[in-house]
Amino acid sequence: MKTLRYLLAALAVLIGHAILPASAAVLESPKDINLLFIGNSITAGATLSNRSVEAPPVVCGELVKQATGITTNVYNGGHSGITTYGFLPGTKDFTNVVNAAKAFQSSNGGKLYFSIMLGTNDSSYSPGNSASKGGPATPEVYKENMKKIIDELIAQFPDCKILVNYPIWYSPNTYNGARYLQEGLDRLRTFYPVIDSLVTAYDQVFAGNRNAWEAFENRPALFTSESGHAGIFHLHPNAQGARQLGELWAKSLLEIL
């Protein structure tokens, strides 16, 4: 369905340029691009020395601006420790994202693009998993929560587009305030098919780069080394890793702009 829509749109552009004089084909300057990011500490830029410059959403926004030449506004809604439960409609974090989107609409009228990467904390035994009393989310619950988030974003902003990014790898000894470990890592992979199914269910929901896992797997040079209950672990990208993640997000967003 999406492929057909892209082909029809491309055909319309070609026909338009063929039948319109050059002066008529020039449209008014494009409006701003508004990028709103929903995520956890990885999105927020935890462990980075300068989040306002190095965080993945900031990197992504700069790359989109460079590629398009259009003013790109970024809202970083990343929240450390957050799960899909914590971003459900009605929560403070979800409301903050909605308010930021409305503010962008009011100030510049540009298109809204939501970028979501959740699941890392859902895979762990964490206090953030309040609805499961600290236990991890099952793939079924993860899907239910993600669907609620997506449905409400579309209800509030019918013309928006939503990019759902796949959670990235973390080391199997990750154990800080939450317990991840190998079982969490294995659980995180079960969320990938859930994202696949969500993307196919909506015309305006798109998948991020499915190779994001491999881009970070067993590559400690892309992570901040942190000390936990099971030794030195790798969970949060460092400046180099954050840039790589921002680049992956930018490539995916540019495909749907």
N, C-alpha and C positions, 0 to 999 in steps of 0.2 A: 504493500500500500504506500509506504513512504517512498520507495524507489520510483513508483509510478508518478507520485506527486512531484518529485524532483525532476523527472524527465519532462513532465508537462510544463513545469515552471521554466525550465531551460528552453523548451521549444517556444514558449510565449515570448521570452526575451529575444530570441533570434528573429521571430516574426516581427516583433515590435521594432527592432532596429532596421529591419528590411523595408518596412512600409512607412516609417516616420522619417521626416527630414531631420538632419542632425540637430537643429535647434530645438525641435520638439522632443527629442529623445533625452535632452538634458533636464534632469529633475532637480528639485530643490535640494539643498544640502542635507545629507542624512542626519537624522536625530541621534542623540547620544546612545551609546550602548551601556546598559545597566546590568552589572553582574553581581548577583547576591549569592554568597556561599554559606551553606549549611554544613556543619561538621563538628568534629571534636578537637582535641588538642593538636592534632596534626594540621588541621586547617587553621587553627588559631596561631600556630607557629611556636608552640612550646619548645623551650630550650634555645631558641634563636636569640642572638644578642640584640637584634634590631628588627622586631616583627613588622614595623611599619614599612620596611623596605624589603625584608627577606621572606616574609610569610608567603606560602604558595599562592593565595588569592591575589596578592599584590603583584607578584611575578607574572601571574596569568593575565591580569589586567593590563600590565605594561606591554606584554607581547601581543595581545589582541589589538591594542591601540597602535602599536608599530606596524602590524600587518594590515590594518584597515585604514589608518589615518583618521579614525573617528574618535572623538572624545569618549573615553571609557571610564565609567564610574564603578567603584568597587565597594561592596559592603562585606566585611569579613564577620560572619556570624559564628565562627568557630568558638566552641566552649569546651574547655578541658574537662574530661571525665563524662561528657554527655553521651547518651545512648539514643536510640530511636524513641524510647519512652520519654526522654527529656525534651525531645523536639516535637512531640505530638501537638496538634492544634489546641490552643487554649493555654499552653505553657508560656512562660515569660520569654523564653528564647524564640519560640515560633512567632509570638506576637511582635517581638523586636524586628524580626526579618520582614514581616508583613508591613510594619510601620515604615521601615527603611524603603521598601518597594514603593509604597504610596508616596513617600517623600520624593523619590526619584521621578515618579510619574508626574507629580505636581510641578517639579522644578524644570524638567526638560522634556517630558513626554516621550522619552525614548523607549525602545523595546526592553522588556524584562527577561533576563535569563537567570534561572536558578541552577546552581551547581551544588549537588549533594554528595557527600562522602561520609556515610555513617556505617557502623557495623563493628569497628574495632573493639569498642567497649562492650557492645552487645555480646561479643564472643567470650567475655571474661566473667569471672565471679567478682562483681563490682557493686559497691553501694549505689552506683548510678542506675543499676537495673532494678529500680524500686518496685515496678509492677511484678517482678518475679522474685521479690524478696532477696535481691542481691545475686541471684543466679543468672546464668546466661540465657539469652533468648534462643528459642528454637527457630529454625528456618521459617516455620509457619507464622510465628509471632513477629519475626522480623519483617516478613512480607506484609502482614496486617498493619503493622505500624508505619512502614514505608508508604503503603497505599493510602493511609489516612493523611499523611503529610502531603503526598502528591495530590490527592483529591481536593484538599482544602486550598492548596496553592492555585490549582486550576479554577476552583470555584471563585476565589478572590480575584484572580487575574486570568481571565479566559484566553487572552492572546499570548500568554507567556510561553516560553519553552524551558524544559527542565532537562538538565544533564545529570544522570546518575552515575557517579564514578565508583569503580570497584575499589574496595578497601585494599590497602597494600600490606605486604608481608611484614611481620615482626619476628624477632628471634624467639625460638621455642623455649627459652629460659626467662622470658619476660614476666616479671612478678614484682610490681611496686605496691601501690595501695590496692590494686586489683590483681587477681590471679589469672594470668593468661595461660602460659606454658604451652606444651605441645597440643593438649586437648583444645585449647582456645584457638590455636592456629588452625587445627583441623576443622574446627567449627566455623571459623571465618570463611573457609573455602566453600562451605555449604551455602553461603549467602550469594555466591556468584550466580548459580542458576535462578535464584529468586530475582535478582536484578534483571537477568535475561527475560524472565517471564513478565516483569513489570514493563519493560521497554516494549515488548510486543503488544501489550494491552492498551497502549495509549499512542495516539498519533503525534502528540507533542512532547513525548518523553523519549530521550535518547541515551544510549550507553556511552560511557567513557571508554578509555583505552583498556582492553581486556589484558594487555600485556604489562599492566602496571605492576602486578605481582612480581613477575620475572625481572622487571627493571630494578627492583629493590632486594630481591631474595639473595641472602648470603652476601650482601655487599656492605659491610660495616663502614666503609669509607663514606657512605651516604647518610650515616646516622650519627647522632650524638651518643656517646658511650655513657650509660647510666648504671649506677650501682643499685641492685635490688636484692631480694631475699634469696635469689638463686644465682647470684653473681652478676657480672657485667652483662647488661642486656641492651638490645637495640629496638627502639619503638618509634622514637621521634626523629624525623629527618633533620640533619644539620643544614647549614646554609646551602651547601652543594646539593644535598638531597631535596631540599625545599624548592630549589630552582628547577631541578629535574621534574618534580611533581607538578610545579606550575606550568612547565612546558608541555607536559602531557595533557593537562587540563586545557591549555590554550589551543592545542591542536584539535582537540575534540570539539571545543566551542566554535572554532573557526569553520568546522565542517557544517555546523548547523546555523551559523549567522545568516 
